[in-house]
Amino acid sequence: MSDTNATTSTPARELAGDSPERVVSAYLEAFYAGHFDIARRLVADDLSLKGPFVQVDSADALFASAKPLQQIVKGHRPIRQ
């Protein structure tokens, strides 16, 4: 998705039938643009993540832990898809 405005206004249900690549791209664009509310709608409630900096068992816990990042996130650049 090349138009950021289209991504930030696209409800999660509109992406439901899309390819995983499009959903991930929409999530990353929203997250790195600081639109955590939109990014949150693209993540399953029962998400489980065990990363080097955080371990969470719900999407709400992930976004709570990422809240401090909202002030510093600047964007993303896919290397390969």
C-alpha positions in Angstrom: 0.0 0.0 0.0 1.7 3.2 -1.1 -0.8 5.8 0.1 -0.4 6.3 3.9 -3.7 8.1 4.2 -5.5 5.1 2.7 -3.8 2.8 5.2 -4.7 5.0 8.2 -8.4 5.2 7.2 -8.8 1.5 6.3 -10.8 -0.5 8.9 -9.4 -3.8 9.9 -12.4 -5.6 8.5 -11.7 -4.3 5.0 -8.3 -6.0 5.2 -9.7 -9.3 6.5 -9.7 -11.0 3.1 -6.4 -9.5 1.9 -3.0 -11.1 1.7 -0.9 -11.4 4.9 1.6 -9.0 3.2 -1.0 -6.3 2.8 -2.2 -6.7 6.4 1.3 -6.6 7.8 2.2 -3.6 5.6 -0.9 -1.7 6.8 0.0 -2.6 10.4 3.6 -1.4 10.0 2.5 1.8 8.3 0.0 2.6 11.0 2.4 1.7 13.9 5.4 3.6 12.6 3.2 6.6 11.7 2.2 6.7 15.4 -1.4 5.6 14.7 -1.4 2.9 17.4 -5.2 2.8 17.5 -5.3 1.7 13.9 -2.4 -0.7 14.3 -4.2 -2.2 17.3 -7.2 -3.0 15.2 -5.1 -5.1 12.9 -3.7 -7.4 15.6 -5.6 -10.4 17.1 -6.7 -9.9 20.7 -5.0 -13.2 21.7 -1.6 -12.2 20.3 1.4 -13.8 22.1 4.9 -12.4 21.6 8.1 -13.4 23.2 10.7 -11.0 21.9 14.1 -9.8 23.2 12.6 -6.7 24.9 9.0 -7.7 25.8 6.9 -10.8 26.5 3.2 -10.4 26.2 0.1 -12.6 26.0 -2.4 -10.1 24.6 -2.5 -7.3 22.0 -3.5 -4.9 24.7 -0.4 -5.7 26.7 1.8 -5.3 23.6 0.4 -1.8 22.8 0.7 -0.8 26.5 4.3 -1.8 26.4 4.8 0.1 23.2 3.1 3.3 24.4 6.5 5.1 25.2 7.6 4.4 21.6 4.7 6.5 20.3 6.8 9.7 20.9 9.9 8.4 19.0 8.7 6.2 16.2 9.6 7.8 12.8 8.6 5.3 10.1 9.8 2.1 8.5 11.4 1.0 5.3 10.7 -2.6 4.1 14.0 -4.2 3.0 12.3 -7.2 1.3 8.7 -8.5 1.1 
